[in-house]
Amino acid sequence: MNENQFNKVAWFEIGSSNTEETQQFFNNVFGWDYKTNNNLNGINYGRLQESSEHHMLLKDFSR
């Protein structure tokens, strides 16, 4: 039987009015790349991730 996976962080989400600067910060600090995902009912989201692991959603508040 697998170990219980409850009480572990699945993802977190932040908003930014300057997503380009935020992307650069997380890339410099953690080495995470940014992948755009604009298919969420008109909401501009992106994923900060390392290889295929998703770490964070970034919502664009500049509009």
N, C-alpha and C positions, 0 to 999 in steps of 0.2 A: 504494500500500500504506500502511496506517495505521502510525503510530509504535508501537513496542513499549510495552505498558502494564505490563510486569512491574516488580517492585520499587517499586510505588506502594501507599500505604496505601489499603485498600478501606473499612475502618471500624475503630472500636475500641469496646470495651465496658468499662463500669465498673459496679461495684455500689455501692449506697448504702443505709444504713439510714434515711435521711431523704431520700426522693426529691423531696419538695416543695421542700426547701431547695436540693437539687442542680439541679433544673429552673430555679429562680429564678436561681441563680448563672449558669448557661450562657445563660439568656435575657438577663440584665443585661450579661454580658461580650461575648457573640457575637451576640445577637439571635436565638438559636435557639428555636423553639417545640417543645413536647412533644406527641407523639402516642402515645396508649395503644395497646398491642397485647397483649391477654391471651389470644390464641389459640395459645400455644406450649406445649402439653401442661401446662397449669396453672402455668406460670412467668409471673410478671408482668414483662413487658418493656415498655419504651417507647422511642420514637425521638426523639432531639433532632435537629431538622432546620431548614434554612432553605429556604423555598419547597418544592420537591419533592426537594431534595438531602438525602439522609440523611447525617448526620455521626457519630452515636454511638448505641449501644444502652445503655440504662440499666436495670439489673436491680434490682428491689426486694428488699432483704435485711431488711426490717423485720419479716417474719413468721417 
